[in-house]
Amino acid sequence: MYAKFFKRAMDFVLSLIALIVLSPILLILIIVGSVAMRGNPFFTQMRPGRIGKKTGKEKIFKLVKFRTMSNKKDGNGNLLPDEQRLNKYGKFLRSTSLDELPELVNILKGDMSIVGPRPQLVRDMVFMTEEQRERHTVRPGLTGLAQVNGRNNMKWEKKFEYDLEYIEKITFIKDVKIIFMTVGKVFKRDGISEEGMATAMDLGDYLLQNGELTEDVFDAKQEEAKELLRV
């Protein structure tokens, strides 16, 4: 009953209230971010959302965050490695999860929920098994069961286990518990990234590194992701 009729209404009301209450902080971050990033303070990226009932496929939507990495490039015009583009301001945003605040707009629009499986990259989605893609039968969340049990410092298989565990039975009590646990995680600032890495490793790279797929399959899946993003 809650997941079908009340969860979306709660998401809309809470995200609207949050946007109003946090508007001064959002304005400050927009101004500071414009200076720190020398331009657009926002970062947008296409992510897979909930599977449509008519299409049977994930709806690809534009996720909005505050930019945490600069657009610095090398002499050939290629972006520098993540660790070189992640400046002190970006690290601060990630450690406090303030970079996620613009996603409240995604929640208000209905692309996301407050609680649900985190929206991964399209190039991660194509490497998921059919069972793992069941996580997309619900709206992706600002936070989720996997995030309160490790955030990014967790193996991919474990993330999917938590996501599938969450969608088995979605309840109001479970969502409230995850929200409070998220607040605790943010204050502790742990599990932000994989150990020894500026950002988490993509699923395809992870599977390739562990010998779970061949170079040919990896390349084919990457092309599949590019095609989805062209649509």
C-alpha positions in Angstrom: 0.0 0.0 0.0 2.7 2.5 1.0 5.0 1.8 -2.0 2.1 1.9 -4.5 0.1 4.9 -3.2 1.9 7.0 -0.6 5.7 6.9 -1.3 5.5 9.1 -4.4 3.4 11.7 -2.6 5.8 11.7 0.4 8.7 12.2 -2.0 7.1 15.1 -3.7 6.1 16.9 -0.5 9.5 16.3 1.3 11.6 17.3 -1.7 9.6 20.5 -2.2 10.0 21.4 1.5 13.7 20.6 1.4 14.3 22.8 -1.7 12.5 25.7 0.0 14.3 25.3 3.3 17.7 24.7 1.8 17.4 27.4 -0.9 20.0 29.7 0.9 22.5 26.9 1.1 21.9 26.0 -2.6 22.4 29.6 -3.6 25.7 29.8 -1.7 26.9 26.5 -3.3 25.9 27.7 -6.8 28.0 30.9 -6.3 31.0 29.3 -4.7 30.9 26.4 -7.1 30.9 28.8 -10.1 34.1 30.3 -8.7 35.8 27.0 -7.6 34.9 25.2 -10.9 35.5 28.3 -13.1 32.2 28.0 -14.8 29.0 25.9 -14.5 28.7 24.6 -11.0 26.3 21.9 -12.0 27.1 18.4 -13.4 24.4 16.5 -15.4 24.6 12.9 -16.5 22.2 10.5 -18.1 21.2 7.7 -15.7 18.9 4.7 -16.0 15.6 5.1 -14.1 12.6 3.0 -13.5 11.5 0.5 -16.1 8.4 1.7 -18.0 5.3 -0.5 -18.0 4.7 0.1 -21.7 8.3 -0.1 -23.0 9.6 -2.7 -20.6 12.9 -0.7 -20.6 14.6 1.7 -18.2 13.7 5.3 -18.7 17.0 7.3 -19.2 16.8 10.6 -17.3 19.2 13.5 -16.7 20.5 13.4 -13.1 21.7 16.8 -11.7 24.5 17.2 -9.1 26.9 19.9 -8.1 30.2 19.6 -10.0 33.0 18.1 -7.9 35.6 17.8 -10.7 37.1 20.4 -12.9 37.3 20.2 -16.7 41.1 20.4 -16.8 42.6 18.8 -19.9 46.1 17.8 -21.0 48.0 19.2 -24.0 46.0 17.0 -26.4 42.6 18.2 -25.2 41.9 15.0 -23.1 40.4 15.3 -19.6 43.0 14.7 -16.9 42.6 11.6 -14.6 39.8 11.9 -11.9 42.3 12.3 -9.0 43.8 15.4 -10.7 40.5 17.0 -11.5 39.0 16.4 -8.0 40.0 19.6 -6.1 39.6 20.4 -2.4 36.2 22.0 -2.9 35.0 18.9 -4.8 36.3 16.6 -2.0 34.4 18.7 0.5 31.2 18.4 -1.4 31.6 14.7 -1.7 32.5 14.1 1.9 29.5 16.0 3.1 27.2 14.7 0.3 26.3 18.3 -0.5 26.9 17.5 -4.2 23.7 15.4 -4.1 21.4 18.3 -3.1 20.3 19.2 -6.7 18.9 15.7 -7.0 16.0 17.0 -5.0 14.8 18.5 -8.3 14.9 15.0 -9.9 12.8 13.7 -6.9 10.3 16.5 -7.4 10.0 15.7 -11.1 9.4 12.0 -10.4 12.7 10.7 -11.9 13.9 9.6 -8.5 12.7 8.8 -5.0 14.2 9.8 -1.6 15.0 6.2 -0.9 15.7 3.5 -3.5 18.6 1.9 -5.3 21.1 4.5 -6.3 21.0 5.3 -10.1 24.2 3.9 -11.7 25.7 4.8 -15.0 24.2 3.6 -18.3 27.5 2.0 -19.0 27.1 0.1 -15.7 23.6 -1.0 -16.5 24.5 -2.8 -19.7 26.8 -5.1 -17.7 24.1 -6.0 -15.1 22.4 -9.4 -15.2 18.7 -9.6 -15.7 18.3 -10.3 -12.0 20.4 -7.3 -11.1 18.4 -5.1 -13.4 15.3 -5.9 -11.3 16.5 -3.0 -9.1 15.1 -0.8 -11.9 11.5 -1.9 -11.2 11.4 1.0 -8.7 12.5 4.6 -8.9 16.2 5.1 -8.1 16.9 6.9 -4.8 18.9 9.7 -3.3 20.0 7.2 -0.7 19.4 3.5 -0.3 20.1 0.3 1.6 23.5 -0.2 0.0 24.5 3.4 0.8 23.9 3.1 4.5 25.8 -0.2 4.5 29.0 1.0 2.8 28.3 3.7 0.2 30.9 3.4 -2.6 33.4 1.4 -0.5 31.7 -1.9 -1.4 32.0 -4.6 -4.0 29.4 -4.4 -6.9 27.9 -7.8 -6.0 27.1 -6.7 -2.5 25.6 -3.4 -3.7 23.2 -5.4 -5.9 22.3 -7.7 -3.1 21.3 -4.8 -0.9 19.3 -3.2 -3.8 17.4 -6.4 -4.4 16.8 -6.9 -0.7 15.3 -3.4 -0.5 12.8 -3.9 -3.4 11.5 -7.2 -2.0 9.4 -5.3 0.5 9.3 -1.5 0.6 7.8 -0.1 3.8 7.5 3.3 5.4 9.4 2.1 8.5 12.2 0.8 6.3 12.5 4.1 4.4 12.5 6.2 7.6 15.2 4.0 9.1 17.4 4.3 5.9 17.0 8.1 6.0 18.2 8.3 9.6 21.0 5.9 8.9 22.0 8.1 5.9 22.3 11.2 8.1 24.6 9.3 10.4 26.8 8.1 7.4 27.0 11.7 6.1 28.2 13.0 9.5 30.8 10.2 9.8 31.9 10.8 6.2 32.9 7.2 5.6 32.6 4.9 2.5 32.7 7.9 0.1 34.9 6.1 -2.4 36.7 2.9 -3.0 39.9 2.6 -1.0 42.9 4.0 -3.0 40.6 5.5 -5.7 39.2 9.0 -6.3 35.9 7.5 -7.6 34.4 4.1 -7.7 35.3 1.7 -10.4 32.8 1.2 -13.2 31.0 -2.2 -13.3 32.4 -3.2 -16.7 36.0 -2.4 -15.6 35.5 -4.4 -12.4 34.2 -7.4 -14.3 37.0 -7.2 -16.8 39.6 -6.9 -14.1 38.2 -10.0 -12.4 38.2 -12.0 -15.6 34.4 -12.3 -15.6 34.1 -11.2 -19.2 36.3 -10.9 -22.3 37.6 -7.8 -24.1 35.2 -8.5 -27.0 32.2 -8.6 -24.7 33.4 -5.5 -22.8 33.8 -3.6 -26.1 30.4 -4.7 -27.3 28.6 -3.7 -24.1 30.3 -0.3 -24.2 28.9 0.3 -27.7 25.5 -0.8 -26.4 25.7 1.9 -23.7 26.7 4.5 -26.3 23.7 3.6 -28.5 21.3 4.0 -25.5 22.7 7.4 -24.8 22.3 8.5 -28.5 18.5 7.7 -28.4 
